[in-house]
Amino acid sequence: MEHSVREEGGALVASFSGEIDLEHSPAARQVLLDCVGQGKKVLVDLSGVGYIDSSGVASLVEAFQRAKKGGLEFALVAVNDGPRRVLELARLDKVFTIHDTLVDGL
């Protein structure tokens, strides 16, 4: 898994690529919590992620809950088919705001 964080349009955009699985989810979790800790809108770009497992989903949920508690916006953007299916199976597509593109999220 690779990641980058940049500020764009007043939001922090955390972009991930590769797999967010048990091996990589602790790093993803830390990146997401660090972003939320900065007190800005967070957009999680999953366009480069082909696979996410339950530990990766848990990282997203934890960051989402922390953002919500802090009154911050937190959304997913450009979610590929594989990760989208996982989110749909867990019915988290109804919990997360999911934008088709980064531009839509901004």
C-alpha positions in Angstrom: 0.0 0.0 0.0 1.1 3.5 -0.8 -0.5 6.7 0.3 -0.2 10.5 0.1 -1.9 13.4 1.8 -2.3 16.8 0.3 -4.5 19.8 0.9 -6.9 20.8 -1.9 -9.8 23.2 -1.8 -9.6 23.5 2.0 -9.9 19.7 2.4 -7.3 17.1 3.2 -7.1 14.5 0.5 -5.7 11.1 1.6 -5.0 9.0 -1.4 -4.3 5.3 -1.2 -3.2 2.7 -3.7 -2.6 -1.0 -3.5 -4.3 -3.2 -0.9 -5.6 -2.1 2.5 -5.4 -5.4 4.3 -4.4 -6.7 7.7 -0.7 -5.9 7.0 -1.4 -2.3 5.8 -4.4 -1.2 7.7 -2.5 0.0 10.8 -0.6 2.5 8.6 -3.8 3.5 6.8 -5.5 4.0 10.2 -2.8 6.3 11.4 -2.9 8.4 8.2 -6.6 8.8 8.5 -6.6 9.6 12.2 -3.8 12.2 11.6 -5.9 13.8 8.9 -9.0 14.0 11.1 -6.8 15.4 13.9 -6.0 18.4 11.8 -9.6 19.6 12.0 -10.4 19.8 8.3 -12.7 18.1 5.9 -11.2 14.8 4.9 -11.6 13.1 1.5 -10.3 9.5 1.2 -9.4 8.8 -2.4 -9.6 5.1 -3.0 -9.2 5.2 -6.8 -6.0 3.2 -6.5 -7.2 0.6 -4.1 -8.1 -2.7 -5.6 -8.8 -4.6 -2.4 -9.8 -3.8 1.1 -10.5 -6.2 3.9 -12.4 -5.9 7.2 -9.4 -4.4 9.0 -9.2 -1.7 6.3 -12.9 -1.0 6.6 -12.5 -0.8 10.4 -9.9 1.9 9.9 -12.2 3.9 7.7 -15.1 3.5 10.2 -12.9 4.6 13.1 -11.7 7.7 11.3 -15.3 8.5 10.2 -16.6 8.2 13.7 -13.8 10.4 15.1 -14.5 13.0 12.3 -18.3 12.9 13.0 -17.7 13.4 16.8 -15.5 16.4 16.0 -18.2 17.9 13.6 -15.9 17.3 10.5 -16.9 16.2 7.1 -15.4 12.8 6.1 -16.1 11.2 2.7 -14.8 8.6 0.3 -14.1 9.4 -3.3 -13.5 7.4 -6.5 -14.1 4.0 -4.9 -13.2 1.1 -7.2 -15.6 -1.8 -7.8 -13.8 -4.3 -5.3 -13.8 -2.0 -2.3 -17.3 -0.7 -3.2 -18.6 -4.3 -3.1 -17.1 -4.8 0.3 -18.7 -1.5 1.6 -22.1 -2.5 0.0 -22.0 -6.0 1.6 -21.4 -4.3 5.0 -24.1 -1.7 4.2 -21.5 1.0 4.8 -22.3 2.6 1.5 -25.4 3.9 3.4 -23.2 5.3 6.2 -20.3 6.9 4.3 -20.8 9.7 1.9 -19.3 8.4 -1.3 -18.5 10.7 -4.3 -17.8 9.4 -7.7 -14.9 11.8 -8.3 -12.6 14.0 -6.2 -14.1 17.1 -7.9 -17.5 16.0 -6.7 -16.1 15.7 -3.2 -14.5 19.1 -3.2 
